[in-house]
Amino acid sequence: MKTMNITIKVESDLVQDAKVLAAKRGTSLSRLVAEQLREMVQQDQIYAAAKNNALNHLRRGFDLQWEKPASRETLHDRENLR
């Protein structure tokens, strides 16, 4: 995959802490940032796919097997109770 250089502005304290973190993980700061960006983009793509899937289900609707209940008159028919 082709790579590109980018320039970002980050607080110097954060840069120092990130360098230490990268060293603890045995990687470079550049690779650490790239991996985090890749993870964020991947999670966003997964979320978007799940959202689209859910919206498609809502558009199609769900078969709840609903039946219209009996009318009030039928339910309270006193003649049949005698």
C-alpha positions as CSV (number, residue, x, y, z in Angstrom):
1,M,0.0,0.0,0.0
2,K,1.3,3.5,-0.9
3,T,2.0,5.6,2.2
4,M,1.9,9.4,2.5
5,N,3.5,11.8,4.9
6,I,1.3,14.0,7.0
7,T,2.0,16.9,9.3
8,I,0.0,17.3,12.5
9,K,0.2,19.7,15.5
10,V,0.3,18.0,18.9
11,E,1.2,19.3,22.3
12,S,4.9,18.5,23.1
13,D,4.0,16.7,26.4
14,L,1.7,14.4,24.4
15,V,4.4,13.7,21.9
16,Q,6.9,12.7,24.6
17,D,4.4,10.4,26.2
18,A,3.5,8.9,22.9
19,K,7.1,8.3,22.0
20,V,7.5,6.4,25.3
21,L,4.4,4.4,24.6
22,A,5.6,3.5,21.2
23,A,9.0,2.5,22.5
24,K,7.2,0.2,25.1
25,R,5.3,-1.4,22.3
26,G,8.4,-1.8,20.2
27,T,7.2,0.4,17.4
28,S,7.6,3.9,16.1
29,L,5.5,6.9,16.8
30,S,4.5,7.0,13.1
31,R,3.4,3.4,13.1
32,L,1.5,3.8,16.4
33,V,-0.4,6.8,15.0
34,A,-1.1,5.0,11.7
35,E,-2.4,1.9,13.5
36,Q,-4.7,4.0,15.6
37,L,-6.0,5.9,12.6
38,R,-6.6,2.6,10.7
39,E,-8.5,1.2,13.8
40,M,-10.7,4.3,14.0
41,V,-11.5,4.2,10.3
42,Q,-12.2,0.5,10.4
43,Q,-14.5,0.9,13.4
44,D,-16.4,3.7,11.7
45,Q,-16.9,1.5,8.6
46,I,-18.2,-1.3,10.7
47,Y,-20.6,1.1,12.5
48,A,-21.8,2.5,9.1
49,A,-22.4,-1.0,7.7
50,A,-24.4,-2.0,10.9
51,K,-26.4,1.2,10.8
52,N,-27.3,0.7,7.1
53,N,-28.3,-2.9,7.8
54,A,-30.5,-1.8,10.7
55,L,-32.1,0.9,8.6
56,N,-32.8,-1.5,5.8
57,H,-34.5,-3.8,8.3
58,L,-36.7,-0.9,9.5
59,R,-37.6,0.0,6.0
60,R,-38.7,-3.5,5.2
61,G,-40.6,-3.8,8.5
62,F,-41.1,-6.7,10.7
63,D,-43.9,-9.3,10.6
64,L,-45.2,-9.3,14.1
65,Q,-48.0,-11.7,13.2
66,W,-50.5,-9.2,14.6
67,E,-54.2,-10.0,14.4
68,K,-56.9,-7.5,15.0
69,P,-58.4,-8.1,18.4
70,A,-62.1,-8.9,18.8
71,S,-64.4,-5.9,19.0
72,R,-65.6,-4.5,22.3
73,E,-69.1,-5.7,21.4
74,T,-68.0,-9.2,20.9
75,L,-65.9,-9.3,24.0
76,H,-68.8,-8.0,26.2
77,D,-71.6,-9.9,24.6
78,R,-73.8,-10.7,27.6
79,E,-76.3,-12.7,25.7
80,N,-74.0,-15.5,25.0
81,L,-73.0,-15.7,28.7
82,R,-76.6,-16.7,29.9
